[in-house]
Amino acid sequence: MRAQRQLQMQDSYIMNETVCSIREKLVALVFVVMIGGFLFLSFATPDPLLLKSERRAPSKLPPITLETVASGEFMDKFNNYAADSFPFRESFRSFSSLLVFGVYMQSDKNGLYLDANGAGAFRAIYTESINQLIAKVETVAASLGDVKAYYAYIPDKSIYSIRWHPGFDPALVELALADSVSMDELVFINLAEVLNADSFYRTDLHWKQEELDGVMNVLGSAMGFESDMSGYSEEYAGKLEGVYSGQLALSIGMDDIYFRSSAFLKAAYLNERTNELEPGPVYDHNKLFGIDAYDFFLCGAQPLIILENTNAETERELYLFRDSFSSSLAPLLATGYSKVVLIDLRYIDIRTLGEYVNFKLGSDALFLYSSLVMSNPDILLVR
């Protein structure tokens, strides 16, 4: 009896060992098939030419040399290349975001948040970067001659979120501006109090043109012009799927683009190849089908634009030192000026600006920057 029991236990042990061995082999086989399958797909699938959802070009396969391998440069760049060209990359990114927000219930993914007001980013601002921006603004303002200079900042949309996010801090910004003696010659205009969550697109970082009445009233009151929109008509342009939607790889809806048009507005753009100003549209409907539909406003990134109001009752001009947010604001500002000259110091050096712009006595200058520039002032071509 005892021998029979021992024999049964031995048979059971052998069977369990066999099952475990088969299970381990199956797991290993599945792993090898998956890795091999993705490896095959990565070679069989052509590399993407553009990561449209992230609005950037993918990393390229780095050259293999003894120097790049020894320094570790090859592996660093290869990791980026492999991540950008991985098969079904967008599907995996979407699945990861769904896990983060839907299953793990985290408040953000890699600094991007999603709440009832839409998506946004934690974009922290530090005193050092604000001071660098102040120094550059002061340098430019000192070169303008007898022009009345104003400055304002555009707060990041995260401060209007329903949840507190450790990003942009208006109190820190205003404290740094108040402590700067060099800015005493300029007039500060506070825009934070007239903006709210509805002022911004749900899927993007930019503000909506149709929600800028409060901004226009505050600017007009401080700068001495009347914000009269009676000569404008509000129209619908199309849809916008903002930058945050692509970065999160989630379908969080699309925003509607509305704009205010006037027959009295004319725009001219600096052609960097010919160094000549050439006429162009105030609103470019072709841009709605490009990588960034927000480029619909004044054709997107441009070094220099002259926006003329042919029905102006004044000869005053406005020199608007700006980033992308001002593309939608400038057509409205033209109600108070004969010309609005948009200057983007990310693309034109302050030392060459005098070749294209004559700063007119009795006119105004406005320095208006968002958190994008405030957190990275080095991108301004001012030394």
Buried (B, 14 or more C-beta within 10 A) or exposed (E): EEEEEEEEEEEEEEEEEEEEEEEEEEEEEEEEEEEEEEEEEEEEEEEEEEBEBBEEEBBEEBEEEEEBEEEEBBEEBBEBBEEBBBBEBBEEBBEBBBEBBEEEEEEBBEBBBBBEBBBBBBBBBEEEBBBBBBBBBBBBBEEBEEBBBBBBBBBBBBBBBEEEBEBBBBEBBBEBBEEBEBBEEBBBBBBBEBBBBEBBBBBBBBBBBBBBEBBBEBBBEBBEBEBEBEBBEEEEBBEBBBBBBBBBBBEBEBBEBBBBBBEBBBBBBBEEEEEEBEEBBBBBEEBBEBBBBBBBBBBBEBBBBBBBBEEBEEEBBBBBBBBBBBBBBBBBBBBBBBBBBBBBBBBBEBEEBEEBBEBBEEBBBBBBBBBBBBBBBEEBBBE
